[in-house]
C-alpha cells in the first residue's frame, strides 16, 4: 500500500466520524494552547528581566567605581590606558553626567526628563553609530545635537494637589517640534532668560536663574546600547557651549566636582571637560565575566550585569520548567483522549481490518494507517492551538502595553517566537503519534478470521 493511500484512508476515517474527531482535536487544542501560552509567559518574564538589565546600561558594559561613585579610581589617561590594554576590552568610555530638562518649544507642560551624558567624540564615533534605533550619527562640530536614550519619553506634567506628576505621551511626533536644554531652574519671580541674557535690578547687574539652549534630536538609541535607557548623549562641542552659558547663571550647575565629603565643589577648568565616570564595553558579551575578573585583578573596583545575566538564565529555566510542566498536564489528558478515540475506532472497524489483512495488507500498512490518523489529530489540534495562542497573546500584550505598566512600549507579557510555534505544533503531532501507538499495535494483533466474524 502506497503511503499516499494510507494518508487518504486516514483522512477519510477522521472525516467519517466528525463529532468524535472534533471532540478529540479539541482536547489537543486545549493541551497545545496551554503549553504554548505557559512557555510564552515564561519567555515574556525572561525578556522583561533582560530589558530591565539592559536599561541599566546593557549586558556588554562594566562600570568602574571611580572617586565619583564610591571607588578609588581616578579618571585620567593612565587609568584609561591600563583598562584599554586588558584583553577583551573593546573601548573604555569616560563620561560626565548631569541632569537637565529637555523642554519642547511652545509646549510648557511637556518635557523629556533625562540624565545627560557627555562623552569624548572618538567614543561616540566608535560605538553610538551602531546603536541607533532611529536617526543618524552626529559630527564632532555639531554643537546643537543630542541623542536620546531608549527609555527617554515625552511626559506631560499634570498639576495635582500640591505637586506635579508626569503622564507618558503616546505616538509623539519628534520631528514636528523644536527643543531646548534648560540649565538652572526658573523661579516665579524670574521672567526668564533665553541664551544667557542679563537683567538689571536696582541699577545692579542681576544674573539669570536659568538659560535655554536650543538643540536638535539627532536620533534615538536602541535597548542594546551600553548607555542607560533614561540617559541621553551629547558630544564635547555641545557640552562646552553649555558650560559657557552655565557660567552666566546665578547658580551654575555644570562646572562642579565632588569633594571627599560628597558635596559638590566648583571647579574652574577654563572649558576643559573633567570626566568623572568610566565604563568598559566588552567585545563579546559571553566573556563579560572573564573580562570583569581581569579588570579586578588589575586593581580596579567594578560593577556589572554579569551576575544579573546569570541569575536571569537560572530564573528563566526554572520558570519555564514549572510553567511547561503545568501545561504538559493538559497534554497528558489529550493523549488519553486520543488513545480512547483510536481504541473505539479499532473496535468499530474490525471487519475493515480483517478485509485489509485478507487482501494482503501488511502489519506495517495497518500500523502506519492508525498512527497517521492519531498524528493528524495531534497536528490539527496543534495548529488550532497555535492560532488561539497567538490571538490570546496579541490581545493580552495590547492590553498590557495600553496600561503603561512596562518601561518600554514594545515589551510583551506573552512572547511567542517562531521556534516556540514550531515546537508547539511538532510536539502536538508527536503526542498524537505516540498516543496512537497502543491502539495501532492492538489493530495489528487482530486475527483476520476473528475480525471478519465480528458484528
C-alpha positions, -999 to +999 in steps of 0.1 A: +000+000+000+014+034-010+020+060+017-004+084-002-031+057+001-026+055+038-029+093+042-061+093+022-076+065+042-067+081+075-083+114+064-115+097+052-118+078+085-114+110+105-140+129+084-164+099+086-166+103+124-168+141+126-182+146+161-157+122+177-128+137+157-137+173+166-140+165+203-107+147+204-090+175+184-105+200+209-087+182+238-054+185+219-062+222+212-065+228+250-033+210+256-013+227+229-026+262+237-019+256+274+017+246+270+024+273+243+009+301+265+027+288+296+061+288+279+053+321+262+046+336+296+079+323+309+097+338+278+079+371+284+091+372+320+127+364+309+126+392+282+113+417+308+142+409+331+167+413+302+151+446+292+154+459+327+190+449+330+198+465+295+180+497+306+207+500+333+235+500+307+231+468+288+248+434+292+280+444+274+294+470+298+312+471+331+311+501+354+344+511+370+339+525+405+357+559+404+362+586+431+329+600+419+308+568+426+322+551+456+355+538+443+391+549+443+399+550+406+410+584+392+395+592+357+427+601+339+446+589+308+467+565+329+436+546+341+421+546+306+452+532+291+455+504+317+419+494+311+422+495+273+452+471+274+432+443+291+422+415+267+386+415+257+380+453+263+365+469+232+367+505+243+369+525+276+342+552+279+349+582+301+318+603+306+303+630+328+267+631+338+243+659+348+205+662+350+187+687+329+152+691+314+148+688+276+120+712+270+097+714+240+093+748+224+058+762+227+047+733+250+053+744+286+035+714+300+057+689+281+093+678+287+117+649+282+133+643+316+167+628+311+201+624+326+226+638+301+260+622+295+288+639+277+314+616+260+345+620+240+340+624+203+361+593+194+339+571+217+307+584+200+322+577+166+332+541+176+301+530+195+270+551+192+266+547+154+258+510+158+232+516+185+206+538+168+170+527+166+164+559+145+183+589+133+219+593+122+254+600+136+264+635+146+296+653+136+322+664+161+315+700+151+278+698+158+272+719+189+234+715+190+227+678+186+215+653+213+209+616+211+180+603+232+182+572+253+159+542+246+137+550+276+135+588+273+099+596+265+079+628+264+060+635+296+030+658+301+032+675+335-001+674+354-007+696+385-023+676+412-028+690+447+004+705+458+027+689+433+032+676+397+031+642+381+042+631+347+020+612+322+036+595+292+027+608+258+019+581+232+026+585+194+046+616+199+059+632+167+095+640+175+102+657+141+073+681+145+088+701+174+118+722+184+137+716+217+160+732+241+180+722+272+172+742+303+201+749+326+193+761+361+158+765+375+131+790+368+115+806+398+083+826+399+100+859+403+122+854+373+108+863+339+134+840+325+162+845+300+169+828+267+205+820+260+221+839+289+207+874+285+212+895+316+187+915+336+191+946+357+177+951+392+181+984+412+208+995+388+229+964+395+236+935+373+214+905+381+224+871+368+196+849+354+185+818+372+182+797+341+191+796+304+175+778+274+199+764+248+183+752+215+191+716+205+181+692+178+174+655+183+199+636+162+183+602+169+173+576+195+194+548+209+181+512+209+178+490+240+211+472+232+231+504+239+256+505+268+241+538+277+214+537+304+179+538+289+169+571+307+202+588+297+209+609+266+242+616+249+258+648+238+293+655+224+321+677+237+312+707+214+277+710+228+289+705+264+314+733+260+287+755+247+265+746+277+295+754+300+298+788+285+261+797+291+261+780+325+288+803+339+264+833+333+238+818+357+232+828+393+238+792+404+259+773+378+253+736+377+279+721+353+314+731+364+313+710+396+331+681+410+326+663+443+349+665+473+357+638+499+326+648+519+304+640+488+294+677+485+297+695+451+328+716+447+330+742+418+360+736+396+374+764+374+387+745+344+386+770+316+363+749+294+382+716+300+359+687+305+366+668+337+352+633+332+343+616+364+329+582+354+343+552+335+325+524+316+342+495+299+325+480+268+335+444+261+340+428+227+319+397+235+290+395+259+298+358+266+332+369+281+318+397+303+325+378+335+361+369+324+369+405+314+355+418+347+377+393+367+407+405+347+399+442+354+396+434+391+429+416+391+444+448+376+433+466+408+400+482+397+367+480+415+338+471+392+301+467+389+284+449+360+254+430+349+273+397+347+257+383+379+223+396+368+226+379+334+234+346+351+206+349+375+182+357+346+192+324+329+187+303+361+153+320+368+142+317+333+150+279+332+131+273+365+101+293+355+100+277+320+102+242+335+075+249+361+050+265+336+059+240+309+051+212+334+018+227+342+009+230+305+020+194+300-007+181+323-033+192+297-013+173+270-014+141+291-052+144+293-054+150+255-032+120+249-056+098+269-084+112+248-066+102+216-060+067+229-096+063+238-108+075+204-085+053+184-094+022+205-130+028+198-122+033+161-105-001+161-134-019+176-158-004+151-135-012+121-126-048+129-141-061+097-123-034+077-090-045+093-098-082+086-105-074+049-072-055+046-053-084+060-070-109+037-063-088+006-026-087+015-021-055+036+010-059+058+012-053+095+032-022+088+004-009+065-022-013+092+000+001+120+011+032+099-026+039+089-037+042+126-005+062+135-012+086+107-048+091+120-037+098+155-008+120+142-034+140+121-054+146+153-023+159+171-013+180+141-047+197+136-050+203+173-016+219+174-023+242+145-056+254+160-040+257+195-012+278+180-037+302+163-057+305+196-024+312+215-014+339+190-048+356+193-048+354+231-012+367+232-019+396+209-049+407+230-031+404+263+000+422+251-020+451+236-039+455+269-007+454+289+010+480+266-020+502+268-020+502+305+016+516+306+029+490+331+061+485+310+093+505+309+094+500+271+064+504+249+072+473+229+076+449+258+053+418+259+038+397+286+035+367+262+063+361+238+057+335+211+088+333+188+088+311+156+107+283+173+080+280+200+053+279+174+071+251+155+078+232+187+042+235+198+028+221+166+055+195+164+051+183+200+013+180+194+019+159+164+044+137+183+020+133+212-007+122+187+016+096+171+028+082+205-008+081+218-018+062+187+009+035+191-010+013+216-042+013+195-022+007+163-004-022+179-037-037+190-050-035+155-020-054+141-026-083+165-062-088+155-068-122+138-081-118+103-107-146+107-120-132+141-121-097+126-143-108+097-166-126+121-171-095+142-206-079+141 
